[in-house]
Each structure stands twice: as C-alpha cells, then as structure tokens.
Amino acid sequence: MYCCPSDAPGWGAPDATMTNYVAVMGPGTAWSGAECTKLGDISDDGSKTLLLVEVANSGIHWMEPRDLHILQMAPTVNAKAGQGISSRHQGGAFVLPADIHAHAEFLSDRLSAATVRGLMTINGGEKISDDEFRSR
C-alpha cells in the first residue's frame, strides 16, 4: 500500500514494511518546518506544487519519520547518484501535487533542474506547463 509495485527487487514483491512515497521538506516547501502549511498558503499553482514524491529503493520503513530534504537532494528525476525523486519506471517518477486530485502525476526525467526545484516550492512563482507533467 505504501510502496509502488514497480519498486520490487529482482527476486519478488516489494517489502510490505517499506515505503517509497515521501515528502520533500525544507525551506520553501509545503513541509518547511513545525508550522502546518494550508492550501491557502500556497501561492504557486497547487497542481504544480509537489507534496509527495516517489523514491526508488528508499530504505525507509513506512512508519519512520524520514523524508527528502530539498537542500540535500538532486533537483532532478532519476539522478545517477544521490538521493532524490526516482523510480524504476522508464522515463520518470510519480508525484502527488498539492491540489490532491484523484491521482498521482508522472514527472518526466527530462525536466530541467530549475523546473524540478520550482515544483518543490510553494511560493516561487515558476510557470510550468501542463505538458511537463504528462510527457510520458
């Protein structure tokens, strides 16, 4: 339930105790600290502001309070090294935008670092086209 079926190791099903859906936290994000962020606090387009992202092989237990920190991650999708938004899917990873519509969106691994960084902030004013989410 908390792990993408595609994140299964080569020998079978995903570990049911692990998650690969995490929040991006830190300055300027929806999860910036001890204060709660309300939808009204987000001035960027909520459909293009990330709340949760997929991380392949995260090693995070689903009850562990650990997420990605915006200042410690690669601002790309499926980076060759380091932590960040990633998946075993060809061409990108799934994310959940702040407007929390009925489904996750597929974020292309062809996006620039500036665009990915803009998607992670709530008040940056970045203009991101609808096609950038749906470029599978």
trRosetta pair geometry for C-beta under 8 A, 3 or more apart (Angstrom, degrees):
i j d omega theta_ij theta_ji phi_ij phi_ji
1 16 8.0 48 16 -153 77 84
2 18 7.5 -158 96 109 105 37
2 19 3.9 -55 145 -104 114 96
2 20 7.8 137 139 21 71 53
2 21 6.2 -124 -171 32 70 108
2 62 4.3 94 80 -119 163 126
3 7 5.6 -111 177 62 95 129
3 14 4.3 -165 124 141 139 150
3 15 7.2 132 -58 65 171 58
3 16 7.3 -138 20 -118 131 33
3 18 5.7 61 -82 92 135 79
3 19 5.7 -137 -70 -124 77 36
3 20 5.3 73 -134 9 72 94
3 21 7.6 -147 -92 -7 34 89
3 62 7.7 -95 -42 -75 92 112
4 7 4.5 94 69 -12 90 106
4 14 7.3 133 74 -62 46 158
4 20 5.6 -67 11 69 95 125
4 21 7.5 122 -38 -51 88 92
4 54 6.0 31 -34 -139 140 124
4 87 6.7 -16 69 -137 167 108
4 88 7.7 180 103 32 127 98
4 94 6.9 151 -96 32 134 129
5 8 6.6 -8 177 -30 52 106
5 14 6.6 -133 -125 -7 35 122
6 87 6.6 43 96 177 128 102
6 88 4.7 -162 146 69 100 109
6 89 5.8 54 127 -63 165 78
7 14 5.2 52 86 -100 87 126
7 20 5.0 164 -86 -2 170 159
7 56 5.7 -169 -120 -134 101 68
7 57 6.6 -171 -164 -50 102 54
7 87 7.2 -89 -76 -147 93 71
7 88 5.8 164 -95 2 50 120
8 12 6.2 -114 -176 113 116 35
8 13 5.4 -76 -122 -146 121 23
8 14 4.7 -100 -88 -51 65 68
9 12 6.6 11 68 48 86 61
9 14 7.5 125 -5 -105 70 48
9 15 8.0 42 -10 -29 111 90
13 16 7.8 13 129 -48 116 85
14 18 6.8 -119 168 64 98 107
14 20 7.9 -97 -149 -7 141 120
15 18 4.4 59 83 6 107 113
17 61 5.7 -29 151 -138 94 84
17 62 6.3 -138 178 7 43 100
18 58 6.8 163 176 62 107 95
18 59 7.1 -55 -138 -125 126 15
18 60 6.4 108 -157 72 80 49
18 61 6.2 -72 -103 -106 55 38
18 62 6.4 138 -179 -40 10 81
19 22 6.9 125 117 -62 112 79
19 58 6.6 -34 92 60 59 144
19 60 5.5 -52 60 95 86 100
19 61 7.3 44 7 142 89 19
19 62 4.1 110 -39 -101 109 73
20 54 5.7 32 132 -161 98 71
20 55 5.1 -144 -166 67 77 63
20 56 6.2 32 -155 -100 140 23
20 57 7.3 31 -105 -8 125 19
20 58 4.7 171 -113 -10 68 117
20 60 7.5 138 -89 46 43 103
20 87 7.8 114 145 -107 134 74
21 52 5.2 23 177 171 94 125
21 53 7.4 169 -149 81 56 27
21 54 6.1 -30 -95 -97 65 58
21 55 7.7 173 -82 19 17 80
21 96 7.6 44 -161 -7 116 122
22 52 6.6 158 81 -151 20 79
22 53 6.4 -31 66 61 71 75
22 55 5.5 -5 19 3 119 127
22 58 6.5 150 -29 -133 129 152
22 60 6.5 66 -77 51 125 166
22 66 7.5 -42 -133 109 131 64
22 67 4.5 163 176 -135 105 72
22 68 5.6 112 111 -11 127 88
23 29 7.9 126 162 146 94 134
23 30 7.5 -111 -161 78 111 100
23 31 4.7 66 155 -17 134 158
23 51 6.6 -47 -123 167 86 59
23 52 5.8 -54 -86 -98 56 65
23 53 7.8 101 -134 16 15 80
23 67 4.3 -27 61 -142 79 149
23 68 7.2 -156 95 37 43 76
24 29 5.3 -138 111 -140 86 147
24 30 7.9 79 70 36 80 88
24 31 6.9 154 86 38 42 114
24 50 5.9 44 22 105 129 117
24 53 5.8 46 -40 0 104 124
24 67 6.9 -158 -85 156 18 114
24 68 5.0 -30 -109 79 65 107
24 69 7.8 123 -164 -125 60 11
24 70 5.7 75 170 -71 100 85
24 73 7.4 -98 -131 37 100 153
24 85 7.9 -29 -71 -61 124 100
24 120 4.8 -80 120 -143 153 110
25 29 5.7 -166 -140 79 25 143
25 31 3.8 -68 -106 104 85 113
25 32 7.0 177 -166 -83 71 25
25 67 5.0 88 -5 90 114 132
25 68 7.0 151 21 79 73 50
25 69 5.8 -42 75 -106 83 59
25 70 6.9 -134 89 -16 31 87
26 29 5.4 67 58 8 63 124
26 31 7.5 35 5 90 42 81
26 32 6.5 -18 112 -123 19 60
26 69 4.8 97 -57 -164 124 73
26 70 3.7 -138 61 26 135 99
26 71 5.5 -176 -159 -6 153 89
27 32 5.9 63 -117 -143 27 103
27 70 6.8 -117 50 63 64 132
27 71 7.3 47 26 -42 100 115
28 32 6.5 132 20 -99 19 122
28 70 7.0 -99 62 84 98 171
28 120 7.6 70 108 115 101 84
28 121 4.3 -29 152 -128 111 101
28 122 6.6 -177 171 25 58 77
28 123 6.8 -122 -150 44 80 86
28 124 6.9 54 -174 -58 125 98
29 32 5.4 160 59 -69 67 77
29 70 5.5 -180 -42 -41 128 135
29 120 5.6 -40 -104 161 103 84
29 121 6.2 -86 -84 -106 52 45
29 122 6.5 102 -163 -20 22 98
30 37 4.7 -149 -163 74 66 155
30 42 6.8 -9 -97 -83 98 117
30 49 6.7 112 -50 149 116 112
30 50 7.7 -143 4 93 121 49
30 51 5.4 -40 59 -109 158 73
30 98 6.0 174 -81 -98 147 119
30 122 5.4 118 -71 -67 67 126
31 37 7.1 -104 -69 7 35 127
31 51 7.9 102 -30 -152 102 65
31 67 6.9 -9 107 93 159 164
32 35 7.2 -13 75 58 95 94
32 37 6.8 92 14 -56 97 122
32 122 8.0 -93 -36 13 121 127
37 41 4.9 -124 -159 70 76 141
37 42 7.0 71 167 -52 115 90
37 122 6.7 -134 -162 -84 144 169
38 41 5.0 108 55 -8 69 101
39 42 5.9 -56 -163 25 43 112
39 46 6.4 9 -153 -103 95 142
39 98 6.8 150 -119 157 79 107
39 99 7.8 82 -137 -107 119 51
41 122 6.6 18 120 149 87 144
42 46 5.5 93 106 -88 141 85
42 49 5.5 -169 -162 66 132 172
42 98 5.5 154 -103 136 174 162
42 122 4.4 -96 -119 -164 80 104
42 123 7.1 -141 -145 -62 44 73
43 122 7.0 93 28 145 65 74
43 123 4.8 57 38 -120 108 80
43 125 7.3 -16 110 -73 111 72
44 48 6.5 -104 152 84 107 90
44 49 4.9 126 89 -70 118 117
44 118 7.9 168 -133 172 149 82
44 121 6.8 110 -23 103 151 75
44 122 5.7 -154 22 -173 110 34
44 123 6.1 -140 -24 -87 92 24
44 124 6.1 19 -72 42 130 71
44 125 6.6 -127 -92 -65 86 25
44 126 6.8 13 -129 40 125 76
45 48 4.4 39 84 31 109 104
45 49 6.7 172 84 -22 51 92
45 128 7.4 -138 49 47 128 94
46 49 5.5 -58 -132 33 36 113
46 97 6.4 109 148 153 62 104
46 98 4.2 -107 -157 88 81 101
46 99 3.7 112 119 -61 111 86
47 97 5.0 43 -155 147 37 159
47 98 7.6 -104 -59 55 21 73
47 99 4.6 -19 -72 9 66 138
47 101 7.2 20 -113 -12 97 122
48 97 6.5 -15 -59 -130 17 129
48 119 6.1 -97 171 -120 73 81
48 126 7.8 -127 130 89 125 98
48 128 4.6 167 -167 64 144 124
48 133 7.3 -123 -104 -50 82 122
49 97 6.1 92 59 -159 51 82
49 98 4.2 -11 84 1 104 126
49 99 7.9 106 45 -24 92 76
49 119 6.7 178 -117 -170 30 53
49 120 7.9 81 -158 -150 61 8
49 121 7.3 -82 -133 90 95 36
49 122 5.5 66 -155 -110 139 61
50 53 5.8 25 178 -61 134 99
50 95 5.1 -57 -125 -178 111 129
50 96 7.2 97 -154 70 68 49
50 97 6.3 -65 -96 -106 44 51
50 98 7.2 15 54 -35 2 83
50 119 5.0 55 -19 145 109 94
50 120 5.4 -32 48 -99 117 53
51 96 5.2 -54 62 99 98 94
51 97 6.7 78 4 165 92 15
51 98 5.1 127 -46 -86 105 62
51 100 7.2 1 15 -69 153 89
52 95 6.8 166 91 -161 57 58
52 96 4.1 20 52 39 99 115
53 68 6.9 -32 56 22 124 142
53 85 4.5 -80 175 -108 136 98
53 93 6.8 50 -177 121 88 127
53 94 7.9 159 -158 98 48 52
53 95 4.9 -14 -109 -112 70 89
53 96 7.6 -134 -64 22 37 71
53 107 7.8 -33 -133 20 98 147
54 85 6.6 68 63 -159 63 75
54 86 7.0 -116 111 75 82 36
54 87 4.8 23 119 -74 132 108
54 93 4.3 -153 65 178 113 106
54 94 4.6 75 -27 57 133 76
54 95 6.8 -108 0 -69 83 53
55 58 4.2 78 101 -85 112 106
55 60 7.6 54 79 10 131 125
55 68 6.7 165 -71 -53 140 121
55 83 7.1 5 -146 -164 128 87
55 84 7.4 168 -116 97 96 24
55 85 6.8 -94 -83 -122 71 32
55 86 5.7 48 -141 46 50 84
55 87 7.9 -105 -116 -69 7 61
55 93 8.0 45 -73 -164 32 149
56 86 4.5 -81 15 117 99 99
56 87 5.0 148 -57 -120 104 23
56 88 5.4 126 -121 -39 130 74
56 93 7.6 -118 -33 -111 94 121
60 64 5.3 -138 -169 65 79 126
60 66 5.2 -145 -127 76 116 112
61 64 4.2 100 58 -22 88 110
68 72 7.4 -155 -173 74 66 92
68 73 4.9 25 -175 -57 112 149
68 83 6.2 -171 -122 141 99 116
68 84 6.8 96 -144 -115 142 35
68 85 7.7 -65 -26 -55 176 63
69 72 4.3 47 73 24 106 109
69 73 6.5 159 71 -17 51 97
70 73 6.5 -66 -133 35 23 105
70 117 7.8 96 -165 -139 107 78
70 120 5.6 152 -113 142 115 141
70 121 8.0 80 -135 -71 155 77
72 83 6.9 16 125 61 90 121
73 82 6.9 149 -148 145 48 109
73 83 5.1 -77 -113 99 87 86
73 84 4.2 135 -180 -91 102 77
73 85 7.7 85 161 -14 135 66
74 79 3.7 41 91 -59 161 162
74 81 7.7 123 -52 82 142 55
74 82 4.8 119 -34 89 110 127
74 83 7.2 167 6 79 85 40
74 84 4.0 -69 52 -47 85 152
74 113 7.9 -89 171 -120 72 107
75 84 7.4 -130 -59 -134 16 132
75 113 4.3 82 95 -162 107 86
75 114 7.7 63 134 -59 136 21
75 116 4.8 153 169 90 75 114
75 117 4.4 -4 -152 -61 139 91
75 120 7.6 -112 -130 6 92 138
76 79 4.7 111 71 -73 112 92
76 84 6.4 45 61 145 63 157
76 85 7.5 -144 105 54 37 97
76 109 7.2 54 164 -157 90 74
76 111 7.5 172 -142 79 63 82
76 113 5.5 -47 -66 -92 84 80
76 116 5.8 177 -98 10 28 165
77 84 7.5 -145 -106 134 29 112
77 85 4.8 -46 -112 99 71 112
77 86 6.9 157 -171 -87 55 49
77 92 5.5 4 145 -139 147 66
77 93 5.3 -157 -159 16 108 105
77 107 5.5 -170 -91 116 149 105
77 108 6.8 147 56 110 152 32
77 109 4.1 -129 95 -105 103 65
77 111 6.2 67 4 39 117 105
77 116 6.4 -167 -33 -103 83 134
78 85 7.5 -51 -29 106 49 73
78 86 5.0 113 -95 -127 49 79
78 87 6.9 -62 -77 38 99 63
78 92 7.0 -122 -16 -116 121 24
78 93 6.5 167 -47 -34 87 108
78 109 4.2 -22 32 -117 119 137
79 82 5.6 -30 108 61 140 95
79 84 5.0 60 10 47 124 141
79 86 6.8 -84 29 -76 69 114
85 93 5.1 -176 162 65 90 147
85 95 6.9 -14 -140 -77 132 110
85 107 6.7 -26 157 82 146 141
85 116 7.1 -147 28 -157 138 124
86 93 5.7 -178 -178 -73 7 145
87 92 7.0 21 41 118 124 42
87 93 3.7 154 -10 -111 113 86
87 94 6.6 83 -72 9 152 74
89 92 6.1 -34 98 72 117 57
89 93 6.3 152 43 -96 116 45
89 94 7.3 90 -1 -26 152 85
89 106 7.5 -113 130 -140 156 109
91 106 7.9 33 104 165 101 120
91 108 6.2 -43 163 -136 88 71
91 109 5.8 -159 -179 20 35 102
91 110 7.6 -21 -161 -20 80 96
91 136 6.2 115 107 -142 140 60
92 106 5.3 97 96 170 136 86
92 107 5.1 -175 -174 88 119 48
92 108 4.5 -79 -80 -113 131 26
92 109 4.8 -156 -87 -24 56 76
92 110 7.9 -58 -73 6 100 72
92 135 7.8 121 -48 75 148 85
92 136 6.8 -101 28 -100 132 75
93 106 7.5 167 88 -152 20 62
93 107 5.7 -20 65 58 70 98
93 109 7.3 81 -9 -67 82 92
94 104 4.3 43 -178 139 111 140
94 105 7.0 148 -152 76 65 35
94 106 5.9 -41 -95 -98 65 58
94 107 7.2 140 -122 11 13 85
95 104 6.2 154 72 -168 28 96
95 105 5.6 -29 65 65 83 86
95 106 7.9 135 19 -115 78 13
95 107 4.9 41 -3 -24 122 126
95 119 7.6 23 152 154 168 135
96 100 6.9 29 171 -106 104 65
96 104 5.1 -65 -79 -110 72 84
96 105 7.6 143 -101 17 27 78
97 100 7.1 -140 89 -50 66 36
97 101 7.2 15 64 16 110 91
97 105 6.1 37 -23 4 107 127
98 122 7.3 87 -63 -115 161 96
105 133 4.4 -35 176 -171 133 118
105 134 7.3 -79 -159 -66 99 70
106 133 6.8 113 64 170 54 65
106 134 6.9 83 57 -112 95 42
106 135 8.0 -140 103 50 100 53
106 136 5.0 27 102 -68 149 115
107 111 6.7 -47 175 -4 90 141
107 116 7.7 93 172 -112 132 91
107 119 7.4 124 -126 154 135 172
107 132 7.9 11 -140 143 69 80
107 133 6.4 -42 -93 -129 61 61
108 111 5.4 125 80 -31 88 89
108 132 6.7 -114 26 -172 116 59
108 133 7.9 -169 -8 -135 87 14
108 135 4.3 -20 -55 72 142 114
108 136 7.1 -148 -83 -73 89 45
110 135 6.8 -90 48 114 121 141
111 115 4.5 -113 -179 84 105 128
111 116 5.3 124 111 -53 122 89
111 119 8.0 9 160 -14 158 136
111 132 6.1 77 -100 -169 112 109
112 115 4.7 97 58 5 81 101
112 116 7.1 -150 94 -3 43 85
113 116 5.8 -55 -146 39 34 110
113 117 6.1 35 155 -19 67 107
114 117 5.8 -54 -146 38 28 112
114 118 6.3 32 153 -21 62 108
114 126 7.9 173 151 -125 85 135
115 118 5.5 -55 -149 36 31 115
115 119 6.5 35 152 -23 64 102
115 126 7.2 154 -128 171 52 143
115 128 6.0 115 -153 -113 97 110
115 132 6.5 -125 180 -165 143 151
116 119 5.7 -51 -151 30 33 114
116 120 6.8 29 152 -19 62 106
117 120 5.9 -61 -156 33 34 111
117 121 7.0 23 153 -16 66 107
118 121 6.1 -62 -149 33 35 105
118 124 5.3 -140 -137 93 74 148
118 126 3.2 15 -161 -7 136 170
118 128 6.3 166 108 -55 127 120
119 126 7.6 -81 -50 77 47 143
119 128 6.5 55 -77 -65 88 169
121 124 4.0 75 92 -28 137 117
121 126 7.5 102 59 0 111 117
128 132 5.4 -87 178 46 94 147
129 132 5.1 114 67 -14 79 98
130 133 6.4 -57 -174 31 47 105
130 134 6.7 0 148 15 76 115
131 134 5.9 -82 -142 59 40 89
131 135 5.8 68 159 -67 77 94
132 135 6.2 -21 -139 -18 27 122
